[in-house]
Amino acid sequence: MTQSITRRLLLQGAAAASLLPAAPALVLAQAAPIRLGPLVPLTGAGGSYGPIMARAMRAVVDEVNAAGGVLGRRVELSVEDDQTNPEAGVRAARKLIDVDKVSAIVGTWASSVTTAVAPLCWESKTFLATVSGADSITLLPHQGYIARTQPNTTLQGRKFGEFALEQGAKRVFFVSPQTPFQKSQFDNITLAVKAKGGETGALIYDDKKPSYRSEVDEILRFRPDALILGGYAPDTTVLLRDLFRAGFQGRKIAFGYSVNQKLVESLPAEVVQNIFTISPSSDEASGAYARLVKLIGVANPDPYTTQVYDQVNLILMAIAAAKDSSGTAIRDTLRKVSQAPGGAKVDNAIDGLKAIAAGQAVDYEGASGPCDFLDSGDITDSRFRYEQVRDGKIALVKIA
């Protein structure tokens, strides 16, 4: 599904033009636009995240266009729905690359989608910014055309294992559908748990089944005192019902993107009571986070929304610094605006573009965190948010 906002931007641009000198407005109108392609899950298992992610990206672009665009050019978005499905993601990416001629694809969410789309990007020299976490993604031969703001699954798996130990678990079981990250997730849970003398087990299931009673029986035979749920919301919903019916009493720990408020409200309170969730933590004390909250009118944006907000800010600043909107220019310039040593500290593209125009180096500090990248495309550090379902609400336990 295409949700071009070109017409709306033009209307908004007309209003903004009244605030700009006549000559720059004319130049902005005549220059070829810079095109970016948000590719997000508007439907499917990740469908609760995509709409607000797209909204955050629109907010940045609207703000930048109102201030005069980038390199004297308007920025346009063509939003595509990957349906949380690799095949649909590839079709949408093909359109963004071949028809819309975007400089960058932004915001792929599911690791399976990112893995499928990534080769199209590096082959076409289109930059790809993703919020997917599977270790395998940045191990692909991407030639630098991939960067992600999501911590990889090596780090996430270790955090899950360590948290299970903190909860007193000695026997930890990991249950997940087949995903690009399940092996790395389990391997790193196991490293953390066995280092303290614990035991682990794992089961991979079909995420389309209407019941998991046989899988629950296998889980219970392991006698786990903590169960880590590695699925998405639809299959996790079914699994939680069957675990409750089977009388499982151990700790349950899940990804925050699956056991979210929508899932909690869809199940009886006793089914979801006391489930722990773990998510990458946004930097809620940052100026970028406050600016994002004001722009989109959402009090507590999820981690993926804060990440795509940062990604669009960074990409637009990279284009300005390179004086070139190609994917290769974004690749080669990204780290010069994300982490330039001694650079001007900025937390939004408007201030960053001003600094770049003044000839200053830039060190961006984002809503999701520092946004400093390794050569591999991974971020250098991340904090995590630990929460628990209590009486039908998700309550913060700690950020660490």
C-alpha positions, 0 to 999 in steps of 0.5 A: 500500500502506498501512502504518498504524502507529496500532495499534503507536503505541497499544501503544507509547503505552500503555507510554509512558503509564506514565511520564507523569502520569495526566491528560496521558496521558488528554488525549493519548488523547482528543485528535484525532491529528495525521496526517502522510503519508509518501509514499515509494518502497517499490517501483520504481526508488527502492525501496531507499530508501523503507523506511529513509526511512519507518523514520526518520520513524516513529522521530521520531514514536515519540519525540515520542509517548512524550514527550507528543505535540504540542499534547497530541495523538498523531501518527500516520503513514499510509505510502504507496508511490508505487512510483516512479511518478507515477500511483501517487503521485497515487492514494496522495496522493489517499488521504492527502489525502481519506481520511486528512486528513493535514496534510502529505505527506512524502518524495516522492523521484522528481521525476516523482512530486513534480511530479504530486503537488504540485498536489493539495497546494497545491489542498487546502492540504496541506503537501508536503516533498520530497527531489526535486531538479528545478528545475521543482518549486519554480518551480510555483505552489505558494503556499508549500506546498512545501519541499525539503531536496534541492539543486536541479538547477542546483546539482547540474548545476554540480557534475557539470560541475566534477567532470568538469573536475577529472578532466581531461575536455574532452569530456563527454557526458550520457545520461539518461532523460526526467525533469523534471530532465534538461534543467536538469542538462545545461544546467548541466553545459554551463555549467560545462564550456564556461566552461573551453573544453570541449564537451558532448553529450547523449542521452535514452533510453527507460528501459524498453529491454532493451539500449542498444547503439544508444545506446552507439554514438551516445555513442561517436561523440561521443568523450567522455572523461567520461560522466555517467549521469543514470538510475535504477538499473535502466536504469543497470545495463543501460547499464553492461553495454553500455558495458563490452561496447563497450569504453568507457574514459572516466570514468563519473560517476553519481548516488549514488542509482543507482550504489549498493552494491546496483547495484555488487554486482549487476554484475561488478566490472570493469563498475563499477570506478572509477565516480564518484558524486555525492550531496548530503552529510549533515552527519555531524558534527552532533548530529542525524545522531548522534541519527538513527543511534542511533534507526534503528540504521543506521551510514551513513543515505543523504541522503534518510533524513537529509532526511526525518528533518529534515522530520518534526522541522521539521513537528512543531515548526512545528505546535507553534509555530503551535498549529495542525496545518493545512497552511497553519499549517505553511507559515506557521511553518516558517521560524520554527522552521528559521532564526529569527534568534537562536533556540535551536539545536536538533537534534531535535523533543523539544528544539525542542518544549520551547523552543517551550513556553518561548516561545523562537524556534528555529533547527533544525540538521539531520542533512542540513544547516542546513535554511534555506529560501528563499521559493521552498522551496529550501534555501540551501546544501548540500555534496556527497559524492564517492565512487568504486567500488573493488574492489566497494566505494564509497569516499569521495573527498571532501566539498565 
